[in-house]
Amino acid sequence: MNAIIVSQTNISVLYYTQVTVVHINATSKNAADDKLRQSLRRFAQSYPPPATVILVSGDINFAAELSDLRHRHNLEVICLHNAQAQTALLACAHKARRFDHFTADLPVVFLPKVSASSVIL
């Protein structure tokens, strides 16, 4: 997702739910993946066990990071993934669940329309 085109209202909602939105300039093919790997490593350095990491991705390229977080840093690792996720990725997590199954029972919530001028960050 391109963070530049996300509305200020949605950015505010994400901010208040403690979701960090970061825009990554596409300076290389895997710039966003590299930034996420860096964030995972920093998390492991900042939060000792029994901290929990939740990765929302089915990308096999994150298997090494998840394995490291689980076995070397002793963090609880949860992976929410797509239907195409490989078993090698899922084996690195303590718990793995398909994202569509995880969200299937959630109610649909329609946010009230907020004008950009009333949003305060």
A tleap script that builds the chain and sets N, CA, C and O, in Angstrom:
source leaprc.protein.ff14SB
mol = sequence {
  NMET ASN ALA ILE ILE VAL SER GLN THR ASN
  ILE SER VAL LEU TYR TYR THR GLN VAL THR
  VAL VAL HIE ILE ASN ALA THR SER LYS ASN
  ALA ALA ASP ASP LYS LEU ARG GLN SER LEU
  ARG ARG PHE ALA GLN SER TYR PRO PRO PRO
  ALA THR VAL ILE LEU VAL SER GLY ASP ILE
  ASN PHE ALA ALA GLU LEU SER ASP LEU ARG
  HIE ARG HIE ASN LEU GLU VAL ILE CYS LEU
  HIE ASN ALA GLN ALA GLN THR ALA LEU LEU
  ALA CYS ALA HIE LYS ALA ARG ARG PHE ASP
  HIE PHE THR ALA ASP LEU PRO VAL VAL PHE
  LEU PRO LYS VAL SER ALA SER SER VAL ILE
  CLEU
}
set mol.1.N position { 0.849 -1.170 0.000 }
set mol.1.CA position { 0.000 0.000 0.000 }
set mol.1.C position { 0.895 1.234 0.000 }
set mol.1.O position { 1.925 1.259 0.673 }
set mol.2.N position { 0.514 2.221 -0.730 }
set mol.2.CA position { 1.233 3.475 -0.781 }
set mol.2.C position { 0.701 4.382 0.335 }
set mol.2.O position { -0.441 4.837 0.275 }
set mol.3.N position { 1.514 4.637 1.332 }
set mol.3.CA position { 1.075 5.421 2.494 }
set mol.3.C position { 0.766 6.868 2.133 }
set mol.3.O position { 0.046 7.547 2.865 }
set mol.4.N position { 1.294 7.339 1.031 }
set mol.4.CA position { 1.043 8.731 0.640 }
set mol.4.C position { -0.406 8.934 0.217 }
set mol.4.O position { -0.954 10.017 0.421 }
set mol.5.N position { -1.042 7.916 -0.369 }
set mol.5.CA position { -2.409 8.086 -0.855 }
set mol.5.C position { -3.470 7.672 0.164 }
set mol.5.O position { -4.663 7.758 -0.127 }
set mol.6.N position { -3.057 7.224 1.355 }
set mol.6.CA position { -4.006 6.878 2.411 }
set mol.6.C position { -4.546 8.172 3.002 }
set mol.6.O position { -3.789 9.107 3.263 }
set mol.7.N position { -5.851 8.222 3.212 }
set mol.7.CA position { -6.470 9.449 3.722 }
set mol.7.C position { -5.982 9.754 5.138 }
set mol.7.O position { -5.613 8.850 5.888 }
set mol.8.N position { -5.985 11.015 5.483 }
set mol.8.CA position { -5.589 11.438 6.827 }
set mol.8.C position { -6.495 10.817 7.878 }
set mol.8.O position { -6.041 10.506 8.979 }
set mol.9.N position { -7.763 10.634 7.555 }
set mol.9.CA position { -8.686 10.009 8.496 }
set mol.9.C position { -8.242 8.590 8.806 }
set mol.9.O position { -8.191 8.189 9.968 }
set mol.10.N position { -7.920 7.831 7.767 }
set mol.10.CA position { -7.472 6.456 7.989 }
set mol.10.C position { -6.135 6.408 8.718 }
set mol.10.O position { -5.923 5.537 9.562 }
set mol.11.N position { -5.240 7.326 8.406 }
set mol.11.CA position { -3.956 7.408 9.115 }
set mol.11.C position { -4.210 7.672 10.598 }
set mol.11.O position { -3.562 7.073 11.456 }
set mol.12.N position { -5.147 8.563 10.899 }
set mol.12.CA position { -5.468 8.884 12.292 }
set mol.12.C position { -6.049 7.676 13.019 }
set mol.12.O position { -5.677 7.399 14.160 }
set mol.13.N position { -6.954 6.963 12.367 }
set mol.13.CA position { -7.543 5.778 12.985 }
set mol.13.C position { -6.455 4.748 13.269 }
set mol.13.O position { -6.426 4.161 14.351 }
set mol.14.N position { -5.580 4.530 12.329 }
set mol.14.CA position { -4.481 3.584 12.526 }
set mol.14.C position { -3.568 4.043 13.662 }
set mol.14.O position { -3.145 3.234 14.487 }
set mol.15.N position { -3.267 5.327 13.702 }
set mol.15.CA position { -2.413 5.878 14.748 }
set mol.15.C position { -3.001 5.622 16.134 }
set mol.15.O position { -2.286 5.215 17.050 }
set mol.16.N position { -4.310 5.861 16.286 }
set mol.16.CA position { -4.948 5.687 17.589 }
set mol.16.C position { -5.114 4.220 17.971 }
set mol.16.O position { -5.392 3.919 19.132 }
set mol.17.N position { -4.952 3.308 17.025 }
set mol.17.CA position { -4.980 1.879 17.345 }
set mol.17.C position { -3.559 1.326 17.428 }
set mol.17.O position { -3.352 0.112 17.415 }
set mol.18.N position { -2.595 2.220 17.512 }
set mol.18.CA position { -1.181 1.909 17.699 }
set mol.18.C position { -0.569 1.153 16.516 }
set mol.18.O position { 0.314 0.313 16.691 }
set mol.19.N position { -1.049 1.462 15.321 }
set mol.19.CA position { -0.456 0.923 14.102 }
set mol.19.C position { 0.444 2.001 13.519 }
set mol.19.O position { 0.025 3.143 13.334 }
set mol.20.N position { 1.659 1.634 13.239 }
set mol.20.CA position { 2.607 2.571 12.649 }
set mol.20.C position { 2.539 2.454 11.138 }
set mol.20.O position { 2.681 1.365 10.583 }
set mol.21.N position { 2.324 3.569 10.483 }
set mol.21.CA position { 2.303 3.615 9.024 }
set mol.21.C position { 3.572 4.313 8.576 }
set mol.21.O position { 3.848 5.445 8.971 }
set mol.22.N position { 4.338 3.623 7.750 }
set mol.22.CA position { 5.612 4.156 7.285 }
set mol.22.C position { 5.614 4.143 5.770 }
set mol.22.O position { 5.302 3.123 5.156 }
set mol.23.N position { 5.961 5.259 5.164 }
set mol.23.CA position { 6.116 5.290 3.709 }
set mol.23.C position { 7.563 4.939 3.385 }
set mol.23.O position { 8.493 5.533 3.929 }
set mol.24.N position { 7.742 3.975 2.500 }
set mol.24.CA position { 9.072 3.540 2.086 }
set mol.24.C position { 9.265 3.936 0.633 }
set mol.24.O position { 8.526 3.480 -0.239 }
set mol.25.N position { 10.247 4.775 0.369 }
set mol.25.CA position { 10.557 5.108 -1.015 }
set mol.25.C position { 11.107 3.865 -1.704 }
set mol.25.O position { 11.985 3.188 -1.169 }
set mol.26.N position { 10.597 3.576 -2.870 }
set mol.26.CA position { 10.999 2.376 -3.603 }
set mol.26.C position { 12.353 2.592 -4.263 }
set mol.26.O position { 12.449 2.742 -5.481 }
set mol.27.N position { 13.403 2.606 -3.437 }
set mol.27.CA position { 14.744 2.805 -3.967 }
set mol.27.C position { 15.355 1.493 -4.433 }
set mol.27.O position { 16.329 1.495 -5.187 }
set mol.28.N position { 14.792 0.371 -3.991 }
set mol.28.CA position { 15.252 -0.938 -4.448 }
set mol.28.C position { 14.047 -1.856 -4.545 }
set mol.28.O position { 12.956 -1.517 -4.087 }
set mol.29.N position { 14.252 -3.022 -5.145 }
set mol.29.CA position { 13.158 -3.948 -5.391 }
set mol.29.C position { 12.444 -4.360 -4.113 }
set mol.29.O position { 11.215 -4.416 -4.090 }
set mol.30.N position { 13.180 -4.647 -3.055 }
set mol.30.CA position { 12.592 -5.127 -1.805 }
set mol.30.C position { 12.724 -4.124 -0.670 }
set mol.30.O position { 12.955 -4.511 0.476 }
set mol.31.N position { 12.580 -2.841 -0.976 }
set mol.31.CA position { 12.793 -1.804 0.032 }
set mol.31.C position { 11.849 -1.961 1.223 }
set mol.31.O position { 12.281 -1.818 2.367 }
set mol.32.N position { 10.584 -2.248 0.980 }
set mol.32.CA position { 9.625 -2.392 2.085 }
set mol.32.C position { 9.938 -3.628 2.919 }
set mol.32.O position { 9.859 -3.580 4.147 }
set mol.33.N position { 10.293 -4.732 2.270 }
set mol.33.CA position { 10.667 -5.948 3.010 }
set mol.33.C position { 11.902 -5.703 3.864 }
set mol.33.O position { 11.969 -6.151 5.009 }
set mol.34.N position { 12.879 -4.993 3.309 }
set mol.34.CA position { 14.099 -4.694 4.060 }
set mol.34.C position { 13.789 -3.841 5.285 }
set mol.34.O position { 14.348 -4.071 6.357 }
set mol.35.N position { 12.913 -2.872 5.136 }
set mol.35.CA position { 12.527 -2.012 6.256 }
set mol.35.C position { 11.788 -2.828 7.329 }
set mol.35.O position { 11.999 -2.621 8.524 }
set mol.36.N position { 10.939 -3.737 6.901 }
set mol.36.CA position { 10.225 -4.580 7.852 }
set mol.36.C position { 11.186 -5.503 8.594 }
set mol.36.O position { 11.040 -5.705 9.800 }
set mol.37.N position { 12.168 -6.065 7.890 }
set mol.37.CA position { 13.181 -6.898 8.551 }
set mol.37.C position { 13.931 -6.090 9.613 }
set mol.37.O position { 14.177 -6.577 10.716 }
set mol.38.N position { 14.287 -4.855 9.266 }
set mol.38.CA position { 14.976 -3.979 10.212 }
set mol.38.C position { 14.088 -3.716 11.431 }
set mol.38.O position { 14.573 -3.735 12.562 }
set mol.39.N position { 12.821 -3.477 11.216 }
set mol.39.CA position { 11.893 -3.226 12.326 }
set mol.39.C position { 11.745 -4.459 13.210 }
set mol.39.O position { 11.655 -4.332 14.431 }
set mol.40.N position { 11.719 -5.642 12.615 }
set mol.40.CA position { 11.632 -6.874 13.402 }
set mol.40.C position { 12.875 -7.055 14.267 }
set mol.40.O position { 12.774 -7.434 15.434 }
set mol.41.N position { 14.050 -6.782 13.693 }
set mol.41.CA position { 15.295 -6.901 14.475 }
set mol.41.C position { 15.316 -5.902 15.626 }
set mol.41.O position { 15.714 -6.245 16.739 }
set mol.42.N position { 14.893 -4.680 15.366 }
set mol.42.CA position { 14.870 -3.662 16.421 }
set mol.42.C position { 13.869 -4.017 17.515 }
set mol.42.O position { 14.114 -3.768 18.696 }
set mol.43.N position { 12.748 -4.598 17.119 }
set mol.43.CA position { 11.770 -5.027 18.108 }
set mol.43.C position { 12.388 -6.055 19.043 }
set mol.43.O position { 12.231 -5.966 20.261 }
set mol.44.N position { 13.086 -7.025 18.479 }
set mol.44.CA position { 13.716 -8.082 19.279 }
set mol.44.C position { 14.758 -7.513 20.237 }
set mol.44.O position { 14.939 -8.030 21.340 }
set mol.45.N position { 15.439 -6.455 19.821 }
set mol.45.CA position { 16.443 -5.829 20.683 }
set mol.45.C position { 15.800 -4.998 21.792 }
set mol.45.O position { 16.371 -4.839 22.871 }
set mol.46.N position { 14.613 -4.472 21.518 }
set mol.46.CA position { 13.960 -3.569 22.467 }
set mol.46.C position { 13.035 -4.265 23.456 }
set mol.46.O position { 12.836 -3.781 24.570 }
set mol.47.N position { 12.472 -5.394 23.054 }
set mol.47.CA position { 11.469 -6.061 23.885 }
set mol.47.C position { 11.886 -7.505 24.164 }
set mol.47.O position { 11.840 -8.348 23.268 }
set mol.48.N position { 12.292 -7.790 25.399 }
set mol.48.CA position { 12.717 -9.158 25.744 }
set mol.48.C position { 11.498 -10.075 25.914 }
set mol.48.O position { 10.361 -9.606 25.972 }
set mol.49.N position { 11.752 -11.384 25.994 }
set mol.49.CA position { 10.651 -12.317 26.270 }
set mol.49.C position { 9.963 -11.921 27.571 }
set mol.49.O position { 10.633 -11.480 28.505 }
set mol.50.N position { 8.696 -12.061 27.652 }
set mol.50.CA position { 7.772 -12.829 26.836 }
set mol.50.C position { 7.049 -12.008 25.762 }
set mol.50.O position { 5.854 -12.210 25.546 }
set mol.51.N position { 7.729 -11.110 25.101 }
set mol.51.CA position { 7.110 -10.305 24.049 }
set mol.51.C position { 6.614 -11.190 22.903 }
set mol.51.O position { 7.102 -12.301 22.694 }
set mol.52.N position { 5.647 -10.674 22.184 }
set mol.52.CA position { 5.057 -11.399 21.056 }
set mol.52.C position { 5.168 -10.560 19.793 }
set mol.52.O position { 4.918 -9.355 19.808 }
set mol.53.N position { 5.546 -11.212 18.701 }
set mol.53.CA position { 5.610 -10.582 17.377 }
set mol.53.C position { 4.515 -11.199 16.525 }
set mol.53.O position { 4.374 -12.420 16.465 }
set mol.54.N position { 3.742 -10.346 15.868 }
set mol.54.CA position { 2.724 -10.825 14.929 }
set mol.54.C position { 3.099 -10.301 13.555 }
set mol.54.O position { 3.134 -9.092 13.326 }
set mol.55.N position { 3.375 -11.213 12.650 }
set mol.55.CA position { 3.690 -10.849 11.267 }
set mol.55.C position { 2.479 -11.158 10.417 }
set mol.55.O position { 1.963 -12.275 10.437 }
set mol.56.N position { 2.023 -10.162 9.666 }
set mol.56.CA position { 0.915 -10.356 8.733 }
set mol.56.C position { 1.532 -10.423 7.342 }
set mol.56.O position { 1.687 -9.410 6.661 }
set mol.57.N position { 1.877 -11.636 6.941 }
set mol.57.CA position { 2.500 -11.856 5.639 }
set mol.57.C position { 2.571 -13.348 5.361 }
set mol.57.O position { 2.668 -14.163 6.279 }
set mol.58.N position { 2.522 -13.685 4.108 }
set mol.58.CA position { 2.720 -15.061 3.698 }
set mol.58.C position { 4.003 -15.222 2.917 }
set mol.58.O position { 4.213 -16.246 2.266 }
set mol.59.N position { 4.864 -14.221 2.975 }
set mol.59.CA position { 6.102 -14.192 2.194 }
set mol.59.C position { 7.161 -15.100 2.819 }
set mol.59.O position { 7.586 -14.876 3.952 }
set mol.60.N position { 7.580 -16.113 2.085 }
set mol.60.CA position { 8.578 -17.067 2.561 }
set mol.60.C position { 9.893 -16.385 2.903 }
set mol.60.O position { 10.675 -16.917 3.690 }
set mol.61.N position { 10.148 -15.227 2.332 }
set mol.61.CA position { 11.403 -14.517 2.590 }
set mol.61.C position { 11.526 -14.030 4.031 }
set mol.61.O position { 12.598 -13.580 4.436 }
set mol.62.N position { 10.449 -14.113 4.812 }
set mol.62.CA position { 10.507 -13.726 6.224 }
set mol.62.C position { 10.758 -14.924 7.141 }
set mol.62.O position { 10.807 -14.759 8.360 }
set mol.63.N position { 10.916 -16.111 6.587 }
set mol.63.CA position { 11.102 -17.316 7.401 }
set mol.63.C position { 12.343 -17.214 8.288 }
set mol.63.O position { 12.292 -17.571 9.465 }
set mol.64.N position { 13.443 -16.736 7.741 }
set mol.64.CA position { 14.674 -16.634 8.535 }
set mol.64.C position { 14.493 -15.681 9.713 }
set mol.64.O position { 14.958 -15.965 10.817 }
set mol.65.N position { 13.822 -14.557 9.487 }
set mol.65.CA position { 13.599 -13.600 10.571 }
set mol.65.C position { 12.695 -14.196 11.649 }
set mol.65.O position { 12.968 -14.051 12.840 }
set mol.66.N position { 11.617 -14.869 11.232 }
set mol.66.CA position { 10.718 -15.467 12.218 }
set mol.66.C position { 11.427 -16.554 13.021 }
set mol.66.O position { 11.255 -16.651 14.236 }
set mol.67.N position { 12.213 -17.358 12.341 }
set mol.67.CA position { 12.961 -18.404 13.038 }
set mol.67.C position { 13.928 -17.801 14.050 }
set mol.67.O position { 14.064 -18.312 15.161 }
set mol.68.N position { 14.590 -16.732 13.675 }
set mol.68.CA position { 15.526 -16.046 14.565 }
set mol.68.C position { 14.801 -15.467 15.782 }
set mol.68.O position { 15.272 -15.595 16.912 }
set mol.69.N position { 13.657 -14.831 15.543 }
set mol.69.CA position { 12.883 -14.260 16.648 }
set mol.69.C position { 12.421 -15.342 17.614 }
set mol.69.O position { 12.416 -15.147 18.829 }
set mol.70.N position { 12.037 -16.475 17.062 }
set mol.70.CA position { 11.530 -17.565 17.896 }
set mol.70.C position { 12.650 -18.279 18.652 }
set mol.70.O position { 12.559 -18.463 19.865 }
set mol.71.N position { 13.700 -18.680 17.946 }
set mol.71.CA position { 14.704 -19.555 18.554 }
set mol.71.C position { 15.865 -18.819 19.218 }
set mol.71.O position { 16.384 -19.274 20.238 }
set mol.72.N position { 16.268 -17.703 18.658 }
set mol.72.CA position { 17.411 -16.993 19.243 }
set mol.72.C position { 16.978 -15.962 20.274 }
set mol.72.O position { 17.641 -15.776 21.294 }
set mol.73.N position { 15.850 -15.288 20.000 }
set mol.73.CA position { 15.383 -14.244 20.916 }
set mol.73.C position { 14.290 -14.738 21.862 }
set mol.73.O position { 13.885 -14.017 22.774 }
set mol.74.N position { 13.815 -15.962 21.648 }
set mol.74.CA position { 12.790 -16.570 22.506 }
set mol.74.C position { 11.502 -15.764 22.591 }
set mol.74.O position { 10.868 -15.707 23.645 }
set mol.75.N position { 11.116 -15.139 21.477 }
set mol.75.CA position { 9.867 -14.387 21.424 }
set mol.75.C position { 8.757 -15.299 20.918 }
set mol.75.O position { 8.999 -16.242 20.164 }
set mol.76.N position { 7.551 -15.001 21.344 }
set mol.76.CA position { 6.374 -15.694 20.808 }
set mol.76.C position { 6.130 -15.141 19.398 }
set mol.76.O position { 6.085 -13.927 19.203 }
set mol.77.N position { 5.977 -16.025 18.435 }
set mol.77.CA position { 5.829 -15.611 17.035 }
set mol.77.C position { 4.498 -16.116 16.499 }
set mol.77.O position { 4.199 -17.310 16.542 }
set mol.78.N position { 3.708 -15.177 15.992 }
set mol.78.CA position { 2.422 -15.493 15.383 }
set mol.78.C position { 2.466 -14.996 13.944 }
set mol.78.O position { 2.922 -13.884 13.679 }
set mol.79.N position { 1.995 -15.815 13.024 }
set mol.79.CA position { 1.979 -15.438 11.614 }
set mol.79.C position { 0.551 -15.504 11.086 }
set mol.79.O position { -0.073 -16.565 11.085 }
set mol.80.N position { 0.043 -14.366 10.639 }
set mol.80.CA position { -1.235 -14.315 9.928 }
set mol.80.C position { -0.875 -14.270 8.448 }
set mol.80.O position { -0.172 -13.359 8.011 }
set mol.81.N position { -1.342 -15.230 7.682 }
set mol.81.CA position { -0.835 -15.421 6.327 }
set mol.81.C position { -1.960 -15.622 5.323 }
set mol.81.O position { -3.121 -15.805 5.687 }
set mol.82.N position { -1.583 -15.585 4.052 }
set mol.82.CA position { -2.535 -15.845 2.981 }
set mol.82.C position { -2.602 -17.346 2.701 }
set mol.82.O position { -1.864 -18.130 3.298 }
set mol.83.N position { -3.478 -17.731 1.802 }
set mol.83.CA position { -3.668 -19.149 1.495 }
set mol.83.C position { -2.458 -19.763 0.802 }
set mol.83.O position { -2.280 -20.981 0.835 }
set mol.84.N position { -1.626 -18.938 0.176 }
set mol.84.CA position { -0.484 -19.443 -0.578 }
set mol.84.C position { 0.789 -19.570 0.264 }
set mol.84.O position { 1.827 -19.969 -0.264 }
set mol.85.N position { 0.737 -19.250 1.523 }
set mol.85.CA position { 1.937 -19.283 2.366 }
set mol.85.C position { 2.523 -20.696 2.415 }
set mol.85.O position { 1.798 -21.685 2.522 }
set mol.86.N position { 3.839 -20.761 2.335 }
set mol.86.CA position { 4.518 -22.053 2.343 }
set mol.86.C position { 4.672 -22.579 3.770 }
set mol.86.O position { 4.772 -21.809 4.726 }
set mol.87.N position { 4.688 -23.887 3.890 }
set mol.87.CA position { 4.781 -24.505 5.209 }
set mol.87.C position { 6.094 -24.174 5.913 }
set mol.87.O position { 6.152 -24.178 7.143 }
set mol.88.N position { 7.143 -23.889 5.153 }
set mol.88.CA position { 8.423 -23.524 5.770 }
set mol.88.C position { 8.288 -22.226 6.569 }
set mol.88.O position { 8.901 -22.091 7.628 }
set mol.89.N position { 7.510 -21.286 6.085 }
set mol.89.CA position { 7.257 -20.042 6.822 }
set mol.89.C position { 6.427 -20.335 8.063 }
set mol.89.O position { 6.746 -19.864 9.154 }
set mol.90.N position { 5.374 -21.104 7.897 }
set mol.90.CA position { 4.459 -21.381 8.998 }
set mol.90.C position { 5.127 -22.177 10.116 }
set mol.90.O position { 4.765 -22.037 11.284 }
set mol.91.N position { 6.093 -23.004 9.760 }
set mol.91.CA position { 6.811 -23.798 10.754 }
set mol.91.C position { 7.670 -22.934 11.670 }
set mol.91.O position { 8.045 -23.375 12.756 }
set mol.92.N position { 7.982 -21.734 11.258 }
set mol.92.CA position { 8.812 -20.827 12.064 }
set mol.92.C position { 8.011 -20.124 13.155 }
set mol.92.O position { 8.593 -19.518 14.055 }
set mol.93.N position { 6.700 -20.198 13.085 }
set mol.93.CA position { 5.846 -19.502 14.047 }
set mol.93.C position { 5.316 -20.475 15.096 }
set mol.93.O position { 5.145 -21.663 14.825 }
set mol.94.N position { 5.058 -19.957 16.298 }
set mol.94.CA position { 4.388 -20.752 17.320 }
set mol.94.C position { 2.949 -21.026 16.895 }
set mol.94.O position { 2.425 -22.126 17.069 }
set mol.95.N position { 2.326 -19.987 16.330 }
set mol.95.CA position { 0.946 -20.091 15.865 }
set mol.95.C position { 0.865 -19.468 14.485 }
set mol.95.O position { 1.478 -18.434 14.221 }
set mol.96.N position { 0.106 -20.104 13.611 }
set mol.96.CA position { -0.107 -19.571 12.265 }
set mol.96.C position { -1.581 -19.719 11.920 }
set mol.96.O position { -2.198 -20.750 12.192 }
set mol.97.N position { -2.130 -18.681 11.321 }
set mol.97.CA position { -3.545 -18.712 10.955 }
set mol.97.C position { -3.743 -17.891 9.697 }
set mol.97.O position { -3.139 -16.833 9.525 }
set mol.98.N position { -4.592 -18.390 8.827 }
set mol.98.CA position { -4.894 -17.629 7.607 }
set mol.98.C position { -5.609 -16.338 7.987 }
set mol.98.O position { -6.508 -16.330 8.828 }
set mol.99.N position { -5.195 -15.265 7.357 }
set mol.99.CA position { -5.748 -13.951 7.661 }
set mol.99.C position { -7.253 -13.918 7.386 }
set mol.99.O position { -8.010 -13.357 8.178 }
set mol.100.N position { -7.692 -14.511 6.282 }
set mol.100.CA position { -9.123 -14.475 5.957 }
set mol.100.C position { -9.942 -15.264 6.970 }
set mol.100.O position { -11.088 -14.903 7.239 }
set mol.101.N position { -9.386 -16.335 7.540 }
set mol.101.CA position { -10.086 -17.071 8.592 }
set mol.101.C position { -10.090 -16.278 9.895 }
set mol.101.O position { -11.077 -16.281 10.631 }
set mol.102.N position { -8.988 -15.605 10.170 }
set mol.102.CA position { -8.855 -14.803 11.389 }
set mol.102.C position { -9.877 -13.664 11.421 }
set mol.102.O position { -10.420 -13.339 12.477 }
set mol.103.N position { -10.130 -13.069 10.273 }
set mol.103.CA position { -11.026 -11.909 10.201 }
set mol.103.C position { -12.456 -12.260 9.804 }
set mol.103.O position { -13.306 -11.371 9.751 }
set mol.104.N position { -12.744 -13.524 9.527 }
set mol.104.CA position { -14.048 -13.918 8.988 }
set mol.104.C position { -15.219 -13.539 9.889 }
set mol.104.O position { -16.275 -13.155 9.386 }
set mol.105.N position { -15.060 -13.638 11.192 }
set mol.105.CA position { -16.172 -13.385 12.112 }
set mol.105.C position { -16.235 -11.955 12.627 }
set mol.105.O position { -17.092 -11.633 13.451 }
set mol.106.N position { -15.352 -11.105 12.160 }
set mol.106.CA position { -15.359 -9.726 12.632 }
set mol.106.C position { -16.505 -8.948 11.994 }
set mol.106.O position { -16.799 -9.132 10.812 }
set mol.107.N position { -17.149 -8.087 12.764 }
set mol.107.CA position { -18.222 -7.276 12.184 }
set mol.107.C position { -17.637 -6.202 11.265 }
set mol.107.O position { -16.516 -5.735 11.465 }
set mol.108.N position { -18.403 -5.832 10.278 }
set mol.108.CA position { -17.999 -4.745 9.400 }
set mol.108.C position { -18.313 -3.441 10.122 }
set mol.108.O position { -19.436 -3.225 10.577 }
set mol.109.N position { -17.323 -2.587 10.219 }
set mol.109.CA position { -17.490 -1.317 10.921 }
set mol.109.C position { -17.304 -0.194 9.909 }
set mol.109.O position { -16.285 -0.122 9.221 }
set mol.110.N position { -18.289 0.669 9.829 }
set mol.110.CA position { -18.198 1.830 8.961 }
set mol.110.C position { -17.854 3.031 9.820 }
set mol.110.O position { -18.599 3.391 10.731 }
set mol.111.N position { -16.718 3.650 9.524 }
set mol.111.CA position { -16.269 4.799 10.304 }
set mol.111.C position { -17.042 6.038 9.889 }
set mol.111.O position { -17.380 6.202 8.717 }
set mol.112.N position { -17.319 6.906 10.847 }
set mol.112.CA position { -18.003 8.145 10.482 }
set mol.112.C position { -17.084 9.013 9.625 }
set mol.112.O position { -15.864 9.001 9.786 }
set mol.113.N position { -17.681 9.748 8.735 }
set mol.113.CA position { -16.896 10.644 7.888 }
set mol.113.C position { -16.386 11.795 8.738 }
set mol.113.O position { -17.146 12.424 9.475 }
set mol.114.N position { -15.093 12.063 8.626 }
set mol.114.CA position { -14.452 13.134 9.380 }
set mol.114.C position { -13.772 14.029 8.375 }
set mol.114.O position { -13.073 13.549 7.483 }
set mol.115.N position { -13.968 15.321 8.510 }
set mol.115.CA position { -13.313 16.232 7.592 }
set mol.115.C position { -11.831 16.301 7.935 }
set mol.115.O position { -11.455 16.175 9.100 }
set mol.116.N position { -11.005 16.496 6.941 }
set mol.116.CA position { -9.548 16.541 7.141 }
set mol.116.C position { -9.160 17.650 8.114 }
set mol.116.O position { -8.162 17.523 8.823 }
set mol.117.N position { -9.929 18.731 8.160 }
set mol.117.CA position { -9.584 19.843 9.040 }
set mol.117.C position { -9.822 19.507 10.509 }
set mol.117.O position { -9.256 20.169 11.379 }
set mol.118.N position { -10.642 18.499 10.813 }
set mol.118.CA position { -10.907 18.178 12.208 }
set mol.118.C position { -9.994 17.082 12.744 }
set mol.118.O position { -10.091 16.726 13.918 }
set mol.119.N position { -9.119 16.547 11.917 }
set mol.119.CA position { -8.207 15.503 12.346 }
set mol.119.C position { -6.944 16.150 12.934 }
set mol.119.O position { -6.284 16.967 12.291 }
set mol.120.N position { -6.635 15.763 14.158 }
set mol.120.CA position { -5.466 16.305 14.847 }
set mol.120.C position { -4.515 15.148 15.138 }
set mol.120.O position { -4.902 14.164 15.767 }
set mol.121.N position { -3.295 15.266 14.687 }
set mol.121.CA position { -2.301 14.231 14.974 }
set mol.121.C position { -1.361 14.697 16.051 }
set mol.121.O position { -0.450 13.963 16.435 }
savepdb mol mol.pdb
quit
